[in-house]
Amino acid sequence: MRLLYYREPDGNFGDDLNAWLWERLLPGLWDHDSDVGMLGIGTIIGMETPTLRKVKVFTSGIGYWSMPSDFLSSRWEVVGVRGPLTAQVLGLPASAIVTDGALLLRLLPEYQPVPEAERRGTVFMPHHKALYAGNWEEVCKRAGIEFISSRDESRRTVWRLAHAKLVLADAMHAAICADALRVPWVPLAISLETHTFKWLDWTLSHQVPYEPLRVPASTPLESWRRVAVSVRGERSMLARQDAARAMASYRRHHRMLSHPLWRKWVNLTRRLDGSKVKDIFRRLGWEQSDRQMDAAAEILRRAAALPGYLSEDAVQRRLLDELAARLGKISPL
């Protein structure tokens, strides 16, 4: 089978799990020239994919793109989707819901929960888009918290998450992997691009709440980027986190995507926070702000004092058993 997932040019932790996890779980099954594909981990249902004879969906979610026009045809086979919001958008029954595929890390012997005595420190992983305009490594230094880049090598990152006492997660897969490895996690929201819909899709599958702590921008450019995101109409973070509002926001956004002028507007407004604007901020000496970084560091310190979330052991075991059972049914036929 051909493995299909999103490839961020600079790397992104959640997406990069696909590059090695599926080969470990189903060795020898993958062939880039196959005419049968599988969508794996990520909010990737609806992304542009090669024209294949058959496409299987296993643990993927929807959110960034609309449902494929031929999704109800026999070309598509749903083995399982990430959560109830994805199932609702796609018109699938509750039996189609599994959870995010990163939980399958628990099937590998080297990724079992680490004893409490071997854990150390609080770590923070921002979403990869927060790295373009923010200075979160410096904020973490000021807060006394370990910074983990979403661009770091993913296997090494999983190991560090497993050995932490607490994970502060702006990147959703930092929370997903922490929960899988039984490490408490606190959800944070840095950017207006924090995707409430996809977070709820996952947290609802694990029966845990989603109440992120808002974190202020760390630099003037990051503050400006929030303005640009709003103008562009790409705000994904909701003021209130509930399933009905998330679903309404998803449908509203995708109606907007279908408008013929939408793409022109996006291309035009991308200039608001593009490389030329970044150069202007640099020339004006607006790259850094001690006041902003100290304010952001204070919120991280507050987050680090929280107990963190963790799904119930029984819920996780049920989900993992179901994932393992469906994993055994994956085949190129």
C-alpha positions in Angstrom: 0.0 0.0 0.0 1.0 3.6 -0.5 1.1 5.6 2.8 -0.5 9.0 2.4 0.1 11.8 5.0 1.0 15.5 5.1 4.6 16.4 4.7 5.6 19.7 6.2 8.8 21.0 4.5 10.4 22.0 7.8 9.1 18.9 9.6 6.1 18.6 12.0 6.0 16.1 14.9 2.5 14.6 14.4 2.8 14.2 10.7 6.3 12.8 10.9 5.2 9.9 13.1 3.7 8.4 9.9 7.2 8.1 8.4 8.2 5.2 10.7 5.3 4.1 12.9 3.3 2.3 10.3 6.4 0.4 9.0 7.0 -0.8 12.6 3.4 -1.8 13.0 2.9 -3.4 9.6 6.4 -4.2 8.2 6.7 -4.9 4.6 3.3 -3.6 3.6 4.2 -0.3 2.1 5.0 0.4 -1.5 5.1 4.0 -2.9 4.1 2.7 -6.4 0.9 0.9 -5.2 -2.5 1.9 -6.5 -4.0 1.4 -3.0 -3.4 4.1 -0.5 -4.0 4.6 3.2 -4.5 7.9 5.0 -2.8 7.7 8.4 -2.2 10.1 11.2 -3.2 13.7 10.8 -6.1 16.1 9.9 -5.7 15.0 6.3 -9.0 13.8 5.0 -9.8 15.9 2.0 -6.2 16.9 1.2 -5.0 16.4 -2.4 -4.0 12.8 -3.0 -2.8 10.8 -6.0 -5.5 9.2 -8.2 -5.6 5.7 -6.8 -7.8 2.7 -7.3 -8.6 2.6 -3.6 -8.0 4.8 -0.5 -8.3 3.5 3.0 -8.8 5.8 6.0 -7.4 4.7 9.4 -7.3 7.1 12.4 -7.3 10.2 10.2 -9.4 13.3 10.9 -11.0 16.0 8.8 -10.8 19.8 9.5 -8.6 21.7 7.1 -10.3 20.5 3.9 -13.8 19.6 2.7 -15.0 16.1 2.3 -13.7 14.5 -1.0 -16.4 14.7 -3.7 -16.3 11.0 -4.2 -16.0 10.0 -0.6 -19.2 7.9 -0.6 -18.0 5.9 -3.6 -16.6 2.4 -3.4 -13.1 3.8 -4.0 -13.0 4.8 -0.3 -12.9 2.4 2.6 -13.2 3.7 6.2 -11.4 1.4 8.7 -11.7 4.1 11.4 -11.6 7.8 11.9 -10.1 10.0 14.7 -13.2 11.2 16.5 -16.9 12.0 16.6 -16.7 15.3 14.8 -15.0 13.7 11.8 -17.6 11.0 11.8 -20.4 13.6 11.9 -19.0 15.6 8.9 -18.5 12.4 6.9 -21.9 11.0 7.8 -20.4 7.9 9.4 -21.9 5.8 12.3 -20.4 5.9 15.8 -18.8 2.5 15.0 -16.4 4.2 12.6 -14.8 6.2 15.5 -11.5 4.9 16.9 -9.1 7.7 17.9 -5.8 9.2 16.7 -3.3 6.6 15.5 -0.5 7.9 17.6 -2.0 5.8 20.4 -0.6 2.8 18.5 2.8 3.8 19.9 1.7 1.7 22.9 2.0 -1.4 20.8 5.8 -0.9 20.6 7.8 -2.3 23.5 10.1 0.8 23.6 7.2 3.2 24.1 5.6 2.0 27.3 4.9 4.3 30.2 8.0 5.3 32.1 8.1 4.8 35.9 7.4 8.1 37.8 10.9 8.0 39.4 12.5 8.2 35.9 10.5 11.2 34.8 11.9 14.8 35.0 10.8 18.3 34.2 8.1 20.1 32.4 8.3 20.4 28.6 6.5 22.6 26.1 5.9 22.0 22.4 4.3 24.8 20.3 2.5 24.1 17.1 4.8 24.3 14.1 3.2 27.5 12.8 4.1 29.3 16.1 7.7 28.9 15.2 7.5 31.2 12.2 6.9 34.4 14.1 7.4 33.6 17.8 10.5 33.1 20.0 9.2 30.3 22.2 12.6 28.9 23.0 13.6 32.1 24.7 10.2 32.2 26.5 10.8 28.7 27.8 14.2 29.7 29.1 12.6 32.6 31.1 9.9 30.3 32.4 12.4 27.5 33.4 10.7 25.0 31.1 12.2 22.8 28.5 11.4 23.7 24.9 10.7 21.0 22.4 10.5 22.0 18.7 7.8 20.3 16.6 10.5 20.1 13.9 12.8 17.8 16.0 13.3 14.2 15.0 10.0 12.5 16.0 11.4 9.4 17.7 13.7 11.4 19.9 10.7 13.7 20.7 8.5 10.8 21.7 11.2 9.6 24.1 11.5 13.0 25.7 7.7 13.3 26.1 7.6 9.9 27.8 10.2 11.0 30.3 8.6 14.3 31.3 6.5 14.9 34.4 4.2 17.3 32.6 3.7 18.2 29.0 2.5 21.7 28.0 0.9 21.2 24.5 0.1 23.8 21.9 0.9 21.1 19.3 -2.0 18.6 19.6 0.2 15.5 19.0 2.3 16.5 22.0 -0.8 16.0 24.1 -1.9 12.9 22.2 1.5 11.2 22.7 1.7 12.3 26.3 -1.7 10.9 27.1 -0.8 7.6 25.3 2.4 7.4 27.5 0.4 8.3 30.7 2.1 11.7 31.1 -0.2 14.5 32.3 -0.7 17.3 29.8 -2.0 20.9 29.7 -3.5 22.3 26.5 -2.3 25.7 25.5 -3.5 28.0 22.7 -0.9 30.4 21.2 -2.2 31.2 17.8 -5.7 32.0 16.4 -4.8 29.0 14.1 -5.1 26.6 17.0 -7.7 24.3 15.6 -10.6 23.9 18.1 -12.4 21.4 15.9 -9.6 18.9 15.6 -8.7 19.2 19.3 -12.3 18.4 20.3 -12.4 15.6 17.7 -9.6 13.9 19.6 -10.4 14.8 23.2 -14.0 13.7 22.7 -12.8 10.3 21.6 -10.8 10.0 24.9 -13.6 11.5 27.0 -11.4 14.3 28.4 -12.2 18.0 28.5 -10.6 20.6 26.2 -10.1 23.9 28.0 -6.9 25.5 26.7 -5.0 28.2 28.5 -4.6 31.2 26.3 -1.0 32.3 25.9 -0.1 35.9 24.7 2.1 36.5 21.7 5.8 36.3 22.4 7.0 38.9 19.8 5.6 41.9 18.0 5.6 40.0 14.7 3.6 37.2 16.3 1.0 39.8 17.5 0.9 41.2 13.9 0.5 37.7 12.5 -2.7 37.2 14.6 -4.1 40.2 12.9 -3.2 38.8 9.5 -4.8 35.5 10.3 -8.0 37.2 11.2 -8.1 39.3 8.1 -7.4 36.3 6.0 -10.3 34.4 7.5 -8.2 31.5 8.8 -9.0 31.8 12.5 -9.6 28.3 13.8 -9.6 28.9 17.5 -13.0 29.4 19.1 -13.7 31.4 22.2 -15.8 28.6 23.6 -14.9 25.0 23.1 -17.9 22.8 22.5 -18.8 20.4 19.8 -21.9 22.2 18.4 -19.9 25.5 18.0 -17.0 23.7 16.5 -19.2 21.9 13.9 -21.0 25.2 13.0 -17.6 26.9 12.6 -16.3 24.1 10.4 -19.4 24.3 8.1 -19.2 28.1 7.9 -15.5 28.0 7.0 -15.9 25.4 4.3 -18.8 27.4 2.7 -16.3 30.2 2.6 -13.7 28.0 1.0 -16.1 27.2 -1.9 -16.5 30.9 -2.8 -14.7 31.6 -6.1 -12.9 34.7 -4.7 -11.6 32.9 -1.6 -8.3 31.7 -3.0 -7.6 35.2 -4.5 -8.3 36.8 -1.1 -6.0 34.3 0.7 -3.1 34.9 -1.8 -3.5 38.6 -1.5 -3.6 38.7 2.3 -0.7 36.3 2.7 1.5 39.3 2.0 0.5 40.8 5.4 2.8 38.4 7.2 5.1 37.3 4.5 8.9 37.5 4.3 8.9 41.2 3.3 6.9 42.1 6.4 9.3 40.1 8.5 12.2 42.1 7.0 10.4 45.4 7.8 10.0 44.3 11.5 13.7 43.3 11.6 14.9 46.7 10.1 12.7 48.6 12.6 14.1 46.6 15.5 10.7 45.1 16.3 11.9 41.5 16.4 11.9 41.0 20.1 10.0 42.4 23.1 11.1 41.6 26.7 7.7 42.7 28.0 5.9 40.2 25.7 8.3 37.3 26.4 8.1 37.8 30.1 4.2 37.9 29.9 4.2 34.7 27.9 6.7 33.1 30.3 4.4 33.9 33.2 1.5 32.0 31.6 3.8 29.0 31.0 4.8 29.0 34.7 1.1 29.1 35.6 0.4 26.2 33.3 3.3 24.2 34.7 1.7 24.5 38.2 -1.6 22.9 37.0 -2.2 19.1 37.6 -2.8 18.4 33.9 -5.3 16.1 32.1 -5.1 12.4 31.6 -7.7 10.0 30.1 -8.9 7.1 32.2 -6.9 3.9 31.9 -10.0 1.9 31.1 -10.9 4.3 28.2 -7.4 4.2 26.8 -7.3 0.4 27.0 -10.6 0.0 25.2 -9.5 2.4 22.4 -6.1 0.6 22.1 -7.7 -2.8 21.8 -10.1 -1.5 19.1 -7.2 0.1 17.2 -5.2 -3.1 17.4 -8.1 -5.2 16.1 -8.7 -2.9 13.1 -4.9 -2.6 12.5 -5.0 -6.4 11.9 -7.5 -5.9 9.1 -5.4 -3.4 7.1 -4.4 -5.0 3.7 -3.9 -3.8 0.2 -6.9 -5.8 -1.1 
